[in-house]
Amino acid sequence: MGKLYEASKDEKTIHARALRLLRSWLSPQQRADFDRKGYFDVVGCDTGKRYRIRRGTSANVNEIDEYGRLGTGRCFVPLGGLAQGDVMLAQKIALETDENRALRHRQQLPGTARVAPPQALPRRG
């Protein structure tokens, strides 16, 4: 398990409870990714696009392109100053159940640099 989760699993703090709740909603693959890498991927219910949700409470969601690269960043958070785990869970549920509505209420952030897919690169020599 991830060090943060291990350290907080028996704690009764808001942060620890939020992380336990988030982990209970994650699939086994999402949970493994979250514990090892600090993020998990979800598929939007309306478009089928993949998104990566990283640890955090804002500016922590990115589209993932067909080559697995991070693309456009998305910033949408629930109201109320929630704990990190609760924010991430709300983002997961929103993308998986009402993607279009969730993204209507977001701020778009610059993504990582776009690189042409390998087959689109000119041949050398």
C-alpha positions in Angstrom: 0.0 0.0 0.0 1.1 3.6 -0.5 3.0 5.2 2.3 0.4 8.0 2.8 -2.4 5.5 3.1 -0.4 3.2 5.4 0.4 6.1 7.7 -3.2 7.3 7.8 -5.3 4.1 7.7 -5.9 4.0 11.4 -6.1 7.7 11.9 -9.4 9.3 12.6 -8.6 12.6 10.9 -10.7 14.1 8.1 -7.9 13.6 5.7 -7.4 9.9 6.6 -11.2 9.2 6.4 -11.4 10.9 3.0 -8.5 8.8 1.7 -10.1 5.6 3.0 -13.4 6.5 1.3 -11.7 7.3 -2.0 -9.8 4.0 -2.0 -13.0 2.1 -1.3 -14.5 3.5 -4.5 -11.4 2.8 -6.7 -11.2 -0.4 -8.8 -8.3 -2.7 -7.9 -6.2 -1.2 -10.8 -7.0 2.4 -9.9 -6.1 1.6 -6.2 -2.8 0.0 -7.2 -1.9 3.0 -9.4 -2.9 5.5 -6.7 -0.9 3.7 -4.1 2.2 3.3 -6.3 2.1 6.5 -8.5 -0.2 9.0 -6.7 -2.8 9.0 -9.5 -5.4 6.9 -11.1 -7.2 7.0 -14.5 -10.9 7.2 -15.3 -12.9 7.0 -18.5 -15.5 9.7 -19.2 -19.0 8.3 -19.5 -20.1 10.6 -22.4 -17.0 10.8 -24.7 -15.0 7.7 -23.6 -12.0 10.0 -23.1 -9.4 9.0 -20.5 -8.5 11.3 -17.7 -5.8 11.2 -15.0 -6.7 12.3 -11.5 -3.6 13.2 -9.5 -3.3 13.8 -5.8 -4.6 17.3 -5.1 -7.6 19.5 -4.8 -7.4 21.7 -7.9 -5.7 21.6 -11.3 -5.2 17.9 -10.8 -7.1 16.4 -13.7 -5.7 15.9 -17.2 -7.0 14.3 -20.4 -4.8 11.5 -21.6 -4.4 11.1 -25.4 -4.4 7.9 -27.4 -0.6 7.6 -26.8 -0.9 7.8 -23.0 0.5 11.4 -22.8 -1.0 14.0 -20.6 -3.0 16.6 -22.5 -5.2 19.4 -21.5 -5.5 20.1 -17.8 -9.0 20.5 -16.3 -9.8 22.3 -13.1 -13.1 21.5 -11.5 -13.7 21.0 -7.8 -16.8 20.6 -5.6 -17.8 23.5 -3.3 -17.0 23.4 0.3 -13.3 23.2 1.0 -13.3 19.4 1.1 -10.4 17.1 2.0 -8.2 15.9 -0.8 -9.6 12.4 -1.0 -13.2 13.8 -1.1 -12.3 16.2 -3.9 -10.7 13.4 -5.9 -13.7 11.1 -5.4 -16.1 13.8 -6.5 -14.0 14.3 -9.6 -14.0 10.6 -10.4 -17.7 10.2 -9.9 -18.4 13.4 -12.0 -16.3 12.2 -14.9 -17.7 8.6 -14.8 -21.4 9.6 -14.4 -21.9 13.1 -15.9 -18.7 14.0 -17.8 -20.2 16.7 -20.0 -21.8 18.6 -17.2 -18.7 18.4 -15.0 -16.5 19.8 -17.8 -18.9 22.6 -18.5 -18.1 23.9 -15.0 -14.3 23.8 -15.3 -11.4 26.0 -16.1 -9.2 24.7 -19.0 -5.5 24.8 -18.2 -2.6 24.5 -20.7 -1.6 20.9 -21.2 1.8 19.5 -21.7 3.6 20.1 -25.0 2.0 18.3 -27.9 4.3 15.9 -29.8 3.4 14.4 -33.1 2.6 10.7 -32.9 5.5 8.4 -34.1 3.9 7.6 -37.4 3.3 11.3 -38.2 7.0 12.2 -37.9 8.9 12.8 -41.1 11.4 10.1 -42.0 15.1 10.9 -41.9 17.6 10.0 -44.6 
